[in-house]
Amino acid sequence: MTMLVDSHCHLDFDAFDADRDALFDRAAAAGVGAMVTVCTRLSRFDALLALAGGRANLSCSVGIHPHQVAEEERAVPERLIELARHPKVVGIGETGLDYYYDKSPREDQKASFRAHIAAARETGLPLIVHTRDADADMAAILREETAAGAFPGVLHCFSSGRALAETALDLGLYISLSGIVTFRNAEGLRAVARDVPLDRILVETDAPYLAPVPMRGKRNEPAFVVHTAAAVAGLKGVTPEALAEATTANFFRLFSRATAPAVA
């Protein structure tokens, strides 16, 4: 079994309180050898760090989701950089722009996003980008900030248009695909995914959300990333083993602070 990585999940969420230990066993049985549990609130960072600290194959990030920008302390690069010094922290975010729900003022989202970019640039840790219904502003900020100084990063749970995918790839960023790519109405996304170079793709669950076919309607969890990976392999015309090998290599190239599990 070739190892897979769930590059983005939220295992601190209360949806997992009843069976958190068991889900790690199910992930291991499915061949998922590493996971990143992603921060959405700085006020939850200590709990996230404690969760990641207890497991060798679990890393975490530090950041404020655009939904929570209005509720959390203002993001400043210095604070993010300070928290990112912990060796379990492998990325900055998630951060970005969400104009679909507009839970935080758009200008505040932009300011927070730029602060996270500055932290990613300074630390060299990859930026974990959330974007929804904000393609034009997202592309503009990514271009502008890259011109000021390059930084690594990934557009997670990608569901945007081809133009933003091409912009991200041109800027050296990665594209992460979630269970959305398996949804019946996602043919446009599948068309984009077919054209993303194999060496720039990650896979994720975004658990507990967006369970892939054939698990639709269930709470998502890291073990289910195998279904997304199988769908992406089909789109790319490669075997599931080749897709797993490529996406795992991509993950450890991008998230270079993450530790690959020892091979028995």
C-alpha distance (Angstrom), angle and dihedral (degrees) to the residues before:
residue distance angle dihedral
M1 . . .
T2 3.81 . .
M3 3.79 112.9 .
L4 3.79 121.1 -107.9
V5 3.79 127.7 -161.3
D6 3.79 125.9 -144.0
S7 3.78 96.5 -146.4
H8 3.82 96.1 -171.9
C9 3.79 131.1 29.1
H10 3.81 138.4 131.8
L11 3.77 105.8 -130.8
D12 3.81 94.6 161.9
F13 3.81 90.9 66.8
D14 3.79 116.0 111.8
A15 3.81 90.4 -118.3
F16 3.82 85.4 82.7
D17 3.79 99.6 45.3
A18 3.80 94.2 102.8
D19 3.82 98.3 52.9
R20 3.79 109.7 10.0
D21 3.81 94.9 134.4
A22 3.79 92.6 48.4
L23 3.79 93.8 52.5
F24 3.80 89.7 61.4
D25 3.80 89.0 55.0
R26 3.81 90.6 50.0
A27 3.80 90.7 48.7
A28 3.79 91.4 52.3
A29 3.80 91.2 48.3
A30 3.81 89.2 52.5
G31 3.82 92.0 52.0
V32 3.81 96.9 -105.1
G33 3.78 101.8 145.2
A34 3.80 102.0 173.7
M35 3.80 137.9 24.9
V36 3.80 138.9 -176.6
T37 3.79 116.9 -145.2
V38 3.77 104.1 -155.2
C39 3.80 127.1 -139.5
T40 3.80 119.9 -126.1
R41 3.83 99.9 168.4
L42 3.80 130.0 34.1
S43 3.80 86.8 -146.5
R44 3.83 87.1 65.6
F45 3.79 96.5 44.4
D46 3.81 97.1 100.9
A47 3.81 91.4 53.1
L48 3.79 90.7 47.2
L49 3.79 91.4 49.9
A50 3.79 91.5 49.4
L51 3.79 90.4 52.5
A52 3.80 93.4 49.1
G53 3.79 92.0 43.1
G54 3.77 91.3 62.8
R55 3.80 96.3 59.0
A56 3.79 129.9 54.7
N57 3.81 93.8 -150.8
L58 3.82 95.8 49.3
S59 3.80 124.0 83.2
C60 3.79 130.5 174.6
S61 3.79 142.2 -153.7
V62 3.79 135.9 -140.9
G63 3.79 124.1 -128.7
I64 3.78 151.5 93.2
H65 3.80 121.7 -95.0
P66 3.82 113.7 -131.3
H67 3.81 88.6 -116.1
Q68 3.81 90.1 61.1
V69 3.80 99.4 42.0
A70 3.81 92.5 101.2
E71 3.81 92.6 49.4
E72 3.80 103.0 42.4
E73 3.78 133.3 66.2
R74 3.80 113.1 -76.4
A75 3.79 111.0 -85.6
V76 3.79 112.8 -117.2
P77 3.80 123.1 175.0
E78 3.80 94.0 -125.6
R79 3.80 93.1 58.3
L80 3.79 93.2 46.4
I81 3.80 91.4 47.6
E82 3.80 91.1 50.3
L83 3.80 93.4 52.3
A84 3.80 91.9 43.1
R85 3.81 91.1 63.3
H86 3.79 90.3 83.9
P87 3.82 108.8 101.6
K88 3.81 92.2 -130.8
V89 3.81 90.2 63.1
V90 3.80 108.5 91.4
G91 3.82 102.5 165.0
I92 3.80 146.7 25.4
G93 3.81 116.1 -118.5
E94 2.81 154.4 -37.4
T95 3.76 89.4 -119.1
G96 3.78 137.6 138.9
L97 3.78 141.3 92.9
D98 3.78 130.6 -42.9
Y99 3.80 114.6 -178.6
Y100 3.80 93.4 162.5
Y101 3.79 95.8 74.9
D102 3.84 97.9 16.4
K103 3.80 91.1 -158.2
S104 3.81 90.2 158.0
P105 3.82 128.3 36.8
R106 3.78 110.3 -87.7
E107 3.79 95.4 -126.1
D108 3.80 89.7 52.0
Q109 3.80 89.7 50.3
K110 3.80 90.2 52.3
A111 3.81 92.8 49.1
S112 3.79 91.9 49.0
F113 3.80 91.2 47.1
R114 3.79 91.8 52.9
A115 3.81 90.9 49.1
H116 3.78 90.0 54.0
I117 3.80 90.7 48.1
A118 3.80 89.7 53.5
A119 3.81 89.6 51.9
A120 3.81 91.8 49.0
R121 3.79 90.7 49.2
E122 3.82 92.0 49.8
T123 3.81 97.5 44.2
G124 3.79 98.4 35.7
L125 3.81 88.6 -131.5
P126 3.81 116.0 136.5
L127 3.78 119.8 -97.0
I128 3.82 113.3 -124.1
V129 3.80 105.5 -146.5
H130 3.80 127.8 -158.7
T131 3.80 114.9 -168.2
R132 3.79 130.6 170.0
D133 3.80 128.4 165.6
A134 3.81 89.2 -15.2
D135 3.80 103.2 95.1
A136 3.80 98.2 135.9
D137 3.81 96.3 47.8
M138 3.80 91.7 41.0
A139 3.80 92.8 52.8
A140 3.80 92.1 46.0
I141 3.81 93.9 50.8
L142 3.79 93.4 45.1
R143 3.80 91.4 51.4
E144 3.79 93.6 45.4
E145 3.79 94.8 46.8
T146 3.80 93.6 44.7
A147 3.81 89.0 53.0
A148 3.82 87.4 55.7
G149 3.79 91.5 51.7
A150 3.78 133.0 -34.3
F151 3.81 122.5 -105.0
P152 3.82 133.7 179.4
G153 3.78 120.3 -112.5
V154 3.78 153.0 141.0
L155 3.79 133.8 -130.6
H156 3.77 98.0 -134.2
C157 3.81 125.9 -150.1
F158 3.78 88.6 8.3
S159 3.80 114.1 -150.3
S160 3.81 101.6 145.0
G161 3.78 131.4 107.4
R162 3.77 132.1 -73.7
A163 3.81 93.9 -102.1
L164 3.81 93.0 60.4
A165 3.80 91.4 45.2
E166 3.80 90.3 53.2
T167 3.80 91.7 47.2
A168 3.80 91.3 51.1
L169 3.79 92.8 47.9
D170 3.81 91.8 47.1
L171 3.80 88.6 54.2
G172 3.80 92.3 51.8
L173 3.79 97.5 -104.1
Y174 3.79 127.8 138.4
I175 3.82 129.9 -123.0
S176 3.80 119.7 -134.4
L177 3.80 119.6 -158.8
S178 3.79 124.1 -152.3
G179 3.79 135.1 -174.6
I180 3.80 88.7 -70.9
V181 3.80 88.1 82.9
T182 3.81 88.4 67.0
F183 3.82 95.6 51.7
R184 3.79 118.4 113.8
N185 3.82 94.4 -123.8
A186 3.82 95.3 47.6
E187 3.80 100.3 89.6
G188 3.81 91.2 123.7
L189 3.80 90.3 55.8
R190 3.80 91.1 46.8
A191 3.79 89.4 53.8
V192 3.80 89.9 54.3
A193 3.81 92.6 44.5
R194 3.81 91.4 54.6
D195 3.80 89.3 61.1
V196 3.82 99.9 44.7
P197 3.82 107.6 104.9
L198 3.78 112.5 -106.4
D199 3.80 91.3 -123.8
R200 3.82 91.8 59.6
I201 3.83 100.9 50.4
L202 3.79 128.8 102.3
V203 3.81 127.9 179.3
E204 3.79 127.8 -141.8
T205 3.78 144.6 162.9
D206 3.83 103.2 -141.8
A207 3.81 81.1 -148.5
P208 2.95 134.6 -136.3
Y209 3.82 84.2 33.7
L210 3.81 135.4 62.4
A211 3.78 103.1 21.5
P212 3.81 108.9 -160.8
V213 3.76 127.4 -122.3
P214 3.05 121.7 -58.2
M215 3.81 89.7 32.3
R216 3.82 96.7 50.5
G217 3.78 112.4 147.2
K218 3.79 94.4 27.1
R219 3.77 127.8 101.9
N220 3.78 106.4 -91.2
E221 3.80 122.0 -122.8
P222 3.83 136.9 172.5
A223 3.82 94.9 -92.6
F224 3.80 88.8 64.8
V225 3.80 92.4 65.6
V226 3.80 86.7 87.7
H227 3.81 89.2 72.6
T228 3.80 93.0 51.9
A229 3.79 90.5 46.6
A230 3.81 91.3 50.9
A231 3.80 90.8 51.4
V232 3.80 92.1 48.9
A233 3.80 90.7 48.1
G234 3.78 88.8 55.5
L235 3.79 91.4 50.2
K236 3.79 91.4 49.9
G237 3.80 94.5 44.7
V238 3.81 94.2 -122.5
T239 3.78 133.3 116.7
P240 3.81 119.6 -93.0
E241 3.80 87.4 -113.8
A242 3.80 92.1 55.4
L243 3.80 91.2 47.1
A244 3.80 91.2 49.7
E245 3.80 91.5 48.6
A246 3.81 92.5 49.2
T247 3.80 98.0 44.8
T248 3.80 92.3 45.5
A249 3.80 91.0 51.2
N250 3.79 89.8 47.1
F251 3.79 91.0 50.8
F252 3.79 95.3 53.2
R253 3.79 90.9 43.6
L254 3.80 91.4 54.6
F255 3.81 99.3 33.7
S256 3.78 92.2 44.6
R257 3.81 94.6 166.2
A258 3.80 91.6 60.1
T259 3.79 114.4 99.9
A260 3.77 119.2 -129.2
P261 3.81 112.7 -132.5
A262 3.77 116.5 -105.1
V263 3.79 115.3 -98.3
A264 3.80 112.4 -123.6
